Amino acid sequence: MDNIIQHGIINIFKEKDYTSHDVVARLRGILNIKKIGHTGTLDPDAEGVLPICIGKATKLSDFLTNKDKTYVASMILGLTTDTQDITGEVLTKSKVDITEDDLHRVAKSYIGAHEQLPPMYSALSVNGIKLYKLARQGIEVKRKKRPIFINNINIIEYNKELHQARIEIDCEKGTYIRTLLHDIGQVLGCGGTTKDLLRTRAGDFTIENSLKLSEVEDLVRSKEVNNYIKPIDSVLTNYPRLIVNEESDTTIQNGNPLKKSSFINSDEFNIMNYKDLIRIYDYQNNFIALYQFDFSKNSFVPKKMFI
């Protein structure tokens, strides 16, 4: 394929009935690139933003999965299932007698830090076996609660007659929205299950700028897909940027440690007080790596190389 960017991130809209792995497999064929990885699993019935890393950008997976995410979910009150969504077997049906104020109050109580018990129908592994595989065999194993953080919850709509609500959740990584809605239903005393789930944001990637797989295919045919593949360093702009001088170009290409004198713009911030990662560019202004200052060695050492 002519003029395809080999390394970068493309914002995919994952459609229903696709697993995240299905999306990766399809993109390998569409882009004719083998090294591709997703940045956070979405359930097959869920839709929405799924940033995909291509080529050397796969080294960014940890950075992108750690980003905050936003979801819009529809919740059915008075119903619980074994999967915590409507695809599962019904466990209970209960009378619903709550007000919108009740729903607001309980939902808002989940803002902040909490512990959440991962559902059996999840991709987490126990002794090397995915939990959902055990759940399909009717096996339930003991799980440890995990810390989660909810930044905000907003009740978009509550239909009292249909016992349904649409809820927007802004949260940190590792949050199971199905479980969150299930837990809200339990506190309300009537139970609740997820009807549908849409991820509208993952870090800086939003649903407005996402592409369906069919749209990517069209862009490949028209040779415009490059315009939609973001460079690796575009998602690392929160880290400071240093450019090596001409004498240090070979040093950076080999991934060797660097001194403060190796840079042409090292006086832009106080490096000695800086403990986070730093974007390193070669003399021609090409992004090369993420380095970190090692105080014991009085030099910058590589953490991730992208060349």
Long-range contacts (C-beta under 8 A, 24 or more apart in sequence): 1-31, 1-32, 1-220, 2-223, 3-223, 3-226, 4-31, 4-32, 4-33, 4-220, 4-225, 4-226, 5-54, 5-226, 5-229, 5-231, 6-33, 6-54, 6-55, 6-56, 7-54, 7-55, 7-56, 7-57, 7-231, 7-232, 7-306, 8-53, 8-54, 8-55, 8-57, 8-229, 8-230, 8-231, 8-232, 8-234, 9-51, 9-52, 9-53, 9-54, 9-57, 9-60, 9-64, 9-205, 9-229, 9-230, 9-232, 9-234, 9-235, 10-51, 10-52, 10-54, 10-211, 10-216, 10-225, 10-228, 10-229, 10-230, 11-49, 11-50, 11-51, 11-52, 11-205, 11-206, 11-209, 11-210, 11-211, 11-228, 11-230, 12-49, 12-50, 12-51, 12-52, 12-210, 12-211, 12-212, 12-213, 12-216, 13-47, 13-48, 13-49, 13-50, 13-207, 13-210, 13-211, 13-212, 14-42, 14-46, 14-47, 14-48, 14-49, 14-50, 14-199, 15-47, 15-212, 15-213, 16-44, 16-45, 16-46, 16-47, 17-44, 17-45, 18-44, 19-44, 20-50, 23-50, 23-52, 23-213, 24-52, 26-213, 27-52, 27-54, 27-213, 27-216, 30-213, 30-216, 30-217, 30-220, 31-216, 31-220, 31-225, 37-61, 39-64, 39-65, 39-202, 40-64, 40-65, 40-69, 40-173, 40-202, 41-123, 42-199, 43-85, 43-178, 43-197, 45-85, 45-87, 45-196, 45-197, 46-196, 46-197, 46-198, 46-199, 47-196, 47-197, 47-198, 47-199, 48-197, 48-198, 48-199, 48-200, 48-207, 48-210, 49-199, 49-200, 49-201, 49-202, 49-205, 49-206, 49-207, 49-210, 50-199, 50-202, 50-210, 51-202, 51-203, 51-205, 54-229, 56-232, 56-306, 56-307, 57-232, 57-306, 59-304, 59-306, 60-232, 60-235, 60-236, 63-235, 63-236, 64-202, 64-203, 64-235, 65-173, 66-173, 67-173, 67-202, 67-203, 67-204, 68-151, 68-170, 68-171, 68-172, 68-173, 68-201, 68-203, 69-170, 69-171, 69-172, 69-173, 69-175, 69-199, 69-201, 69-202, 69-203, 70-168, 70-169, 70-170, 70-171, 70-199, 70-200, 70-201, 71-168, 71-169, 71-171, 71-177, 71-197, 71-198, 71-199, 71-200, 72-156, 72-166, 72-167, 72-168, 72-169, 72-197, 72-198, 72-200, 73-166, 73-167, 73-169, 73-177, 73-181, 73-194, 73-195, 73-196, 73-197, 73-198, 74-164, 74-165, 74-166, 74-167, 74-194, 74-195, 74-196, 74-197, 75-164, 75-165, 75-166, 75-167, 75-181, 75-184, 75-185, 75-192, 75-193, 75-194, 75-195, 76-163, 76-164, 76-192, 76-193, 76-194, 76-195, 77-163, 77-164, 77-165, 77-185, 77-188, 77-190, 77-191, 77-192, 78-163, 78-190, 78-191, 78-192, 79-191, 79-192, 79-193, 80-182, 80-185, 80-191, 80-192, 80-193, 81-193, 82-120, 82-121, 82-135, 83-119, 83-121, 83-135, 83-178, 84-119, 84-121, 84-176, 84-178, 84-179, 84-181, 84-182, 84-193, 84-194, 85-178, 85-193, 85-194, 85-195, 85-197, 86-193, 86-194, 86-195, 88-121, 88-193, 92-191, 94-189, 94-190, 94-191, 95-190, 96-163, 96-190, 97-190, 98-188, 98-189, 98-190, 99-160, 100-155, 100-158, 100-160, 102-188, 103-155, 103-158, 103-165, 103-184, 103-188, 104-155, 106-184, 106-187, 106-188, 107-153, 107-155, 107-167, 107-184, 108-153, 109-187, 110-150, 110-153, 110-180, 110-183, 110-184, 111-150, 111-151, 111-152, 111-153, 112-149, 112-150, 113-147, 113-148, 113-149, 114-147, 114-148, 114-149, 114-150, 115-145, 115-146, 115-147, 115-148, 116-145, 116-146, 116-147, 116-148, 116-175, 116-176, 116-179, 116-180, 116-183, 117-143, 117-145, 117-146, 117-179, 118-143, 118-146, 118-176, 118-179, 119-176, 119-178, 119-179, 119-182, 122-176, 146-174, 147-174, 148-172, 148-174, 148-175, 149-175, 150-175, 150-180, 164-195, 168-200, 203-235, 204-235, 231-287, 232-287, 232-306, 233-279, 233-287, 236-277, 236-279, 236-290, 239-276, 239-277, 239-278, 239-279, 239-290, 240-268, 240-269, 240-274, 240-276, 240-278, 240-279, 241-265, 241-278, 241-279, 241-281, 242-266, 242-278, 242-279, 242-280, 242-281, 242-291, 243-280, 243-281, 243-282, 243-283, 243-285, 244-280, 244-281, 244-282, 244-283, 245-283, 246-283, 248-283, 249-282, 249-283, 249-284, 252-280, 252-282, 252-288, 252-289, 253-282, 253-288, 253-307, 255-289, 255-302, 255-305, 256-302, 257-294, 257-297, 257-299, 257-300, 257-301, 257-302, 258-291, 258-299, 258-300, 259-298, 259-299, 259-300, 260-300, 262-300, 277-303
